[in-house]
Amino acid sequence: MNDQEFRQLLNRYEFSWTGYRKVRKGVKKRIHRYMKSIECSNMASFLAELDKNDEIRHQCELLMTVSISRFFRDRGFWQGFKENILPEIMDVDREKIKFWSAGCACGEEVYSFKIIWNLLGHSYLHVPDLEVLATDINPIYLDRARSGIYPPSSLKEVTKEIRSRYFKQKGSKQLFEVKASLKKGITWTNHHLLSDPPGSDFDIIFLRNNVLTYYEDQLKKRAFSNVLESLAPCGILVLGSHETLPFETKDITGVAPYPFVFKKAKG
Ligand SMILES: C[S@@+](CC[C@H](N)C(=O)[O-])C[C@H]1O[C@@H](n2cnc3c(N)ncnc32)[C@H](O)[C@@H]1O
């Protein structure tokens, strides 16, 4: 499949070339394999199939998802999140904090969040209950997330202390599994970010490295509006470190020094 054909496919879904350019090799390979499995020999006939067969369209959309992630991706952010942002949220005397990881892939950022929460919890007399919702469009990634097993490359930002405290080594394959205590209290759910939000009044939402990178503007705006609507007043929204807001809005303001972290107005 050449780039021109791949771009035709992206256009069909309103996906962005800029977002897919660097990762296109692997995605093309998966799509090519799938085209073969359904006996489609060229892009024109594949596009025709996508138009008339919802199941094929859905399968192809899943194959186009990119699950690249790692624990504590954007390490500098996590440090500031733990030291400045999270304490401010916890300090308001509350019973419960609702966290949503939107487009959680195989769970790396969800477990990273739980590790930070756990570490911080040791310095507080009262720790609010934590409700964690982790959603993704791709059920295969959610299954991997539930299992909580990762190769060493996913842990390259994890310090030795954290590794020994929150992970156990699995067998001879050099894999690492998150400890059972971290897996508790997480709801993993299949959810498409263009559909209705899976909840409301979230205190913290992570929307990192998914729709704002891989979608074209119109879809970005739709998905982002849904997410914004489900953020609680004074809630924190974290985007990927290279991502920007798809439209200007007075509903949220930046949280310095991070250009990709925002706080919702009081309401
Ligand atoms: C590159 S990973 C990012 C994982 C994690 N948020 C991070 O920043 O490390 C992108 C994830 O977003 C998911 N995704 C893409 N489009 C989505 C959509 N429309 N609705 C829900 N999840 C989506 C993909 O399946 C993939 O697991």
The ligand as a Gaussian input file, in Angstrom:
#p B3LYP/6-31G(d) Opt

LIG

0 1
 C       -1.349000       6.109000      21.506000
 S       -2.486000       5.399000      22.642000
 C       -2.336000       6.524000      23.982000
 C       -2.407000       5.832000      25.326000
 C       -2.264000       6.756000      26.534000
 N       -3.377000       7.663000      26.633000
 C       -0.962000       7.514000      26.475000
 O       -0.969000       8.728000      26.245000
 O        0.094000       6.910000      26.667000
 C       -4.046000       5.872000      21.898000
 C       -5.231000       5.058000      22.375000
 O       -6.431000       5.762000      22.043000
 C       -7.398000       4.836000      21.614000
 N       -8.371000       5.526000      20.760000
 C       -8.181000       6.011000      19.517000
 N       -9.328000       6.544000      19.049000
 C      -10.257000       6.393000      20.023000
 C      -11.635000       6.726000      20.132000
 N      -12.281000       7.316000      19.137000
 N      -12.291000       6.417000      21.265000
 C      -11.629000       5.804000      22.281000
 N      -10.339000       5.451000      22.235000
 C       -9.648000       5.740000      21.110000
 C       -6.592000       3.782000      20.866000
 O       -7.284000       2.561000      20.793000
 C       -5.330000       3.695000      21.713000
 O       -5.428000       2.703000      22.668000

